[in-house]
Structures are given as structure tokens and as C-alpha cells.
Amino acid sequence: MFRGKLFVRGLIFLSLVFLFCCFSNGNIKAQVNMPKELVQYELPLPEMPEGMTDPKERAAYILRHFWDEMDFSDTGRSHDGKLMEVNFVNFISLFPHADEQVLPPSVRILLNGVATDSIALNIITDLAEKYLSDPDSPMRSENYYIIFLEQLLSIPEIPEASRIRPASQLETARKNRPGKIASDFSYTTREGELRTLLDTESNMMLLIFYDPACPHCKDILDEVNGSLFLKDLIANNTIYVLAIYTEGDRQLWDDTKSNMPQTWTVGIDETGIVENSIYDLPAMPVMYLLDNSKTVLLKDPTKNEVEMYLSEWMLGSEE
């Protein structure tokens, strides 16, 4: 696989160019300057039916026909990691522009093409994990990754050995999804009180899993604590922040717990969240926004996404 920020930026630029070509009013084959080292790997785009102008219909049509020009039996192409990566990125870049019901059959077309070729299948599954699941990916989407995993596991031709890891990943991804009650756990507060998540009374709750030994955690926690919007909501009891340390080093937690914001409830996990895989914690910190019944509203959002959701919720509650 081709790692590195420069290559990823090039792929994203190419995908944006691809979308411009697909959805502009001009010819779908419009020529735009783009990185030569990437454009040579692009599959030709399908010709649009005359009169198809609705953006969602156009996206759906391209998704259904995206791989038409790919001969998966040609291993010189299907085993070419760069070719597959460029086109995979272009393919998933279309997902937000189409209705979600179009995505499973479109993904299945791709997976059917590589199902009986272990090398090509591994390339595609690695790419899906890299772009749709990796916490550092700008294209990360648990919704899309679940669709990919569900379709992969539904194909009979996929060998059993190739199902083990995706089945485990799907089980993990399905945990604590929006709309579900958050999994309960016990924790001890820095004041020494033993509680459980579901017994913790709150209106809205921002649940944060953190590690004081993680430099990135400090940056994100400082960002959340520095939000004047969230501080106002905490002050008027609209939102309650519960920060839980999950890594098990009680001495480290004891030494650092007083450094956390005093307006937050800070605790240490007593259930074994990591050991028992109760929550998916790919890279600390991980946040969840919960309502007063502890139903998940947002899973692993950014601080900005939390603020946007709460702003819209507050506006809606005033109407």
C-alpha cells in the first residue's frame, strides 16, 4: 500500500476532480489538470444516459457502473496496488453523494469481482480498512465500513479464512451505535465514589475515554475544555462531562486526575472496558454524546460535531 500524507492528499485531490467531472453540467469526460502520476491509473468513467441530471441519480448510476471497465481476471491490473487504491478512493468518494440504499449493491459488485482472488481481495479489504476505518483517515466512516463488511461477509465465495477478521471488525463496529443504549460499566470517581454509567444522572452527557499518557489526548481535551459554548452548557447543567481512564495504570491516574477540569466528573474504569471490548476505542481520546437515557446520539465525534449537534438541538427545543 502507498502510505504518506502527500499521496493521500493527491488521492483526495483526484477524487475531488473526479466529482467535479461527474456532477458538473459539462461533459462527464471533461479534462482537468491533475497529477499525472495518479490520472494514469483511473478507470474510464461510464457514459451517462441522456437526460439524467439529478445529482443523486448520477452518483447512483456511476457507482453501479464504476467497475464495468475493470477486468478483475487481469491480475496485472487487479494486483496493482496503486491502480486499485486510486480507483477505490474515487469509488468511495461518491458515497456521500448517493442515497445509502445504493451503496450495498455497488460495494457488492466490487467484492464479487475480487472474491475468488485472494491477492485482489486482500488489497481491497486493506484499502477499506485504511480509508474507512483508520482513525487518521480523512475519509473515515463507520457507516460505510459496516456496509463494506456486511457485503463482504454475505458473499459465499469469500473463503472462511478471509472472514475471521472482518467478522470481528463488524462485531466491534456495531457496538454502541447511535440510537442504542450505551453499554454500562462501573467506575470510581476521583473523589472515591463507585458508580455506573447508567446510574449517573445527567441531561445530555459527553462521555470521554482518555489516556493521560497520550499527547494527542491532551490536545483534544484542552480543545474541549476550551470551548466557551460547552462551558456555558456545563454551567447551566445542560450537559455533563464524564471522562473515564481505561488503561488500568492506577498510579498514573492518581498522579494526573487532579489535572483534569474541575467541572468534569473524572473516573477510572472498574469493569475492564478495553479487556472486554465493551467499547471500540481505536485511538484515544474517543467521545460519545448521550441523551438523558444514555442513548447514543453521536459516536466518536469531533468537538466541532458535538457543538454543531447541540446547537441544532437547542434551536429545535426552542421552537
C-alpha positions in Angstrom: 0.0 0.0 0.0 1.1 3.6 -0.6 1.3 5.4 2.7 2.2 9.0 3.3 0.3 12.3 3.6 1.4 13.5 0.2 0.0 10.5 -1.6 -3.2 10.7 0.4 -3.6 14.4 -0.4 -3.1 13.6 -4.1 -5.8 10.9 -4.0 -8.2 13.3 -2.3 -7.5 16.0 -4.9 -8.1 13.4 -7.6 -11.3 12.3 -6.1 -12.5 16.0 -6.0 -11.6 16.4 -9.6 -13.5 13.2 -10.3 -16.6 14.5 -8.5 -16.4 17.8 -10.5 -16.3 15.8 -13.7 -19.3 13.7 -12.6 -21.6 16.4 -11.4 -20.7 19.5 -13.4 -23.1 20.5 -16.1 -20.4 20.0 -18.7 -19.2 16.8 -20.4 -18.6 14.0 -18.0 -15.3 13.4 -19.8 -14.2 17.0 -19.1 -10.4 17.3 -18.9 -9.0 18.9 -15.8 -5.3 19.3 -14.8 -4.5 16.6 -12.2 -1.4 14.8 -11.0 -0.1 12.7 -13.9 1.2 10.0 -11.6 -2.3 9.4 -10.5 -4.5 10.0 -13.5 -2.9 7.2 -15.5 -4.4 4.7 -13.1 -8.0 5.9 -13.4 -10.7 3.7 -14.8 -12.7 5.4 -17.6 -16.0 6.8 -16.3 -19.3 5.3 -17.5 -21.2 7.3 -20.1 -24.3 8.9 -18.6 -27.7 8.2 -20.0 -29.2 11.3 -21.8 -31.4 13.4 -19.6 -30.1 12.2 -16.3 -29.4 15.4 -14.4 -30.3 14.7 -10.8 -27.0 14.5 -8.8 -28.1 11.6 -6.6 -29.2 9.6 -9.7 -26.0 10.4 -11.5 -24.0 9.3 -8.4 -26.0 6.1 -8.2 -25.5 5.3 -11.8 -21.7 5.8 -11.7 -21.5 3.7 -8.5 -23.4 0.8 -10.2 -21.2 1.0 -13.3 -17.9 2.2 -11.7 -16.1 -1.1 -12.1 -17.5 -2.0 -15.6 -14.2 -1.3 -17.3 -12.2 -3.3 -14.7 -11.3 -6.9 -15.8 -10.7 -8.5 -12.4 -9.3 -11.6 -14.1 -6.4 -9.5 -15.4 -4.1 -9.9 -12.5 -1.7 -7.3 -13.9 -4.4 -4.8 -13.0 -6.3 -6.3 -10.1 -3.0 -7.0 -8.3 -1.7 -3.5 -8.9 -2.0 -1.8 -5.5 -1.7 1.8 -6.8 -4.3 1.3 -9.5 -6.7 -0.3 -7.1 -6.1 2.4 -4.5 -6.7 5.3 -6.8 -9.9 3.8 -8.1 -11.1 2.7 -4.6 -10.7 6.3 -3.4 -12.6 7.6 -6.3 -15.3 5.0 -5.7 -15.9 5.7 -2.0 -15.7 9.5 -2.7 -19.1 9.1 -4.4 -20.8 7.5 -1.4 -21.9 10.8 0.3 -23.5 11.9 -3.0 -25.8 8.9 -3.4 -28.7 7.5 -1.4 -27.5 5.0 1.1 -29.6 2.1 -0.3 -27.5 2.3 -3.5 -24.2 1.6 -1.6 -24.6 -2.1 -0.6 -25.2 -3.4 -4.1 -22.5 -1.2 -5.5 -20.0 -2.4 -3.0 -21.1 -6.0 -3.7 -20.2 -5.6 -7.4 -16.6 -4.7 -6.4 -16.4 -7.6 -3.9 -17.8 -10.1 -6.3 -15.0 -9.1 -8.7 -12.3 -10.0 -6.2 -14.0 -12.7 -4.2 -12.1 -15.7 -5.7 -8.7 -13.9 -5.9 -7.0 -13.8 -2.5 -4.5 -11.2 -3.6 -7.0 -8.8 -5.0 -9.4 -9.4 -2.1 -6.7 -8.6 0.4 -5.8 -5.4 -1.5 -9.5 -4.3 -1.3 -10.0 -5.2 2.3 -6.8 -3.4 3.3 -7.9 -0.3 1.4 -11.4 -0.4 3.0 -9.8 -0.6 6.5 -7.2 2.1 5.7 -9.7 4.7 4.3 -13.0 3.8 6.1 -11.8 2.6 9.5 -8.3 4.1 10.3 -8.8 7.0 12.8 -6.3 9.1 10.9 -8.1 8.8 7.6 -9.9 11.9 6.4 -12.4 9.6 4.7 -13.2 7.6 7.8 -16.8 6.5 8.1 -18.1 3.7 10.3 -21.4 3.6 8.5 -19.6 2.9 5.2 -17.2 0.5 6.7 -20.1 -1.5 8.2 -21.7 -1.6 4.7 -18.5 -2.9 3.3 -18.0 -5.6 6.0 -21.7 -6.7 5.7 -21.4 -7.2 2.0 -18.1 -9.0 2.2 -19.5 -11.5 4.7 -22.6 -12.1 2.7 -20.7 -13.4 -0.4 -20.5 -17.2 -0.3 -17.3 -17.3 -2.4 -15.3 -15.5 0.2 -13.0 -18.1 1.9 -13.6 -18.8 5.6 -10.1 -17.7 6.4 -10.8 -14.3 4.9 -14.0 -13.9 7.0 -12.5 -14.2 10.5 -11.0 -10.6 10.8 -13.9 -8.9 9.0 -16.5 -10.7 11.2 -14.6 -9.5 14.3 -14.3 -5.9 12.9 -18.1 -5.9 12.1 -18.9 -7.0 15.7 -16.8 -4.2 17.1 -18.1 -1.6 14.7 -21.7 -2.4 15.6 -21.1 -1.7 19.3 -22.7 1.4 20.9 -24.1 2.7 17.6 -26.3 5.9 17.6 -29.8 5.0 18.6 -28.7 2.3 21.1 -28.3 2.5 24.9 -24.6 2.9 25.7 -23.0 -0.2 27.3 -22.9 0.1 31.0 -19.7 0.0 33.1 -18.5 0.8 36.6 -16.1 3.5 37.5 -14.6 5.1 40.6 -14.5 8.9 40.6 -11.5 10.9 41.7 -13.4 11.6 45.0 -13.5 7.8 45.6 -17.2 7.1 44.8 -18.1 3.9 42.9 -20.7 4.5 40.2 -22.1 3.0 37.0 -22.7 4.8 33.7 -26.4 4.1 33.6 -26.9 5.2 37.2 -25.1 8.5 36.6 -27.9 11.2 36.4 -27.5 13.8 33.7 -29.2 15.6 31.0 -27.0 15.4 27.9 -23.7 13.6 28.6 -20.4 13.9 26.8 -18.6 10.7 27.6 -14.9 10.8 27.0 -12.5 7.9 27.2 -9.0 9.2 27.6 -5.4 8.3 28.5 -3.2 10.9 30.3 -0.1 9.4 28.8 -1.3 10.2 25.3 -0.1 13.7 24.0 -2.9 13.8 21.4 -5.4 13.2 24.2 -4.2 16.4 25.9 -4.6 18.4 22.8 -8.2 17.3 22.3 -9.1 17.5 25.9 -7.7 21.1 26.0 -9.8 21.9 22.9 -13.0 20.5 24.5 -12.3 22.3 27.8 -11.5 25.5 26.0 -14.9 25.6 24.3 -16.8 28.5 25.7 -20.0 27.1 24.2 -19.6 23.8 26.1 -18.5 25.6 29.3 -21.8 27.5 29.2 -23.8 24.3 28.8 -21.9 22.6 31.6 -22.5 25.7 33.9 -26.3 25.5 33.3 -26.4 21.7 33.6 -27.4 21.2 30.0 -24.5 18.8 29.5 -22.5 16.7 31.9 -18.9 15.6 31.0 -17.8 12.2 32.2 -14.1 11.5 31.5 -13.0 7.8 32.0 -9.5 6.5 32.1 -9.4 2.9 30.7 -5.8 1.8 30.5 -5.5 0.4 34.0 -2.5 2.2 35.4 -4.0 3.3 38.7 -0.8 5.1 39.8 -0.7 7.2 36.6 -4.4 8.1 37.0 -3.9 9.0 40.7 -1.0 11.2 39.7 -2.9 13.0 36.9 -6.6 13.0 37.9 -6.4 16.4 39.6 -5.1 17.9 36.3 -8.5 17.3 34.6 -11.1 20.1 34.5 -12.8 20.5 37.9 -16.2 20.9 36.2 -15.9 17.4 34.8 -16.6 14.1 36.5 -13.4 12.1 36.2 -13.2 8.4 36.8 -11.2 5.2 36.3 -12.7 2.2 34.7 -13.5 -0.7 37.1 -15.1 -3.1 34.6 -12.4 -3.8 32.0 -13.7 -1.8 29.1 -10.6 -2.5 27.0 -10.1 -6.1 28.0 -13.7 -7.0 27.5 -14.1 -4.9 24.3 -17.1 -3.1 25.7 -16.4 0.0 23.6 -14.5 0.4 20.4 -11.5 2.7 21.3 -9.3 2.8 18.2 -7.3 5.9 19.2 -7.6 8.0 22.3 -9.5 10.1 23.1 -12.9 8.7 22.0 -16.1 10.7 22.7 -19.7 9.8 22.8 -22.7 12.2 23.1 -25.5 10.6 25.1 -29.0 11.8 25.9 -30.6 11.7 29.4 -31.5 8.0 28.9 -27.9 7.2 27.9 -28.9 6.6 24.3 -26.0 7.2 21.9 -26.5 10.3 19.8 -23.0 10.7 18.4 -20.3 8.1 18.3 -16.7 9.2 18.2 -17.5 12.8 17.0 -15.1 15.7 16.9 -15.5 18.7 19.3 -17.0 20.7 16.4 -19.5 17.9 15.6 -20.6 17.9 19.2 -21.1 21.7 19.2 -23.0 21.6 16.0 -25.3 18.8 17.2 -26.0 20.6 20.5 -26.6 23.9 18.7 -29.2 22.4 16.4 -30.8 20.5 19.3 -31.1 23.7 21.3 -32.6 25.6 18.4 -35.1 22.8 17.9 -36.0 22.7 21.6 -36.8 26.4 21.5 -39.4 26.1 18.6 
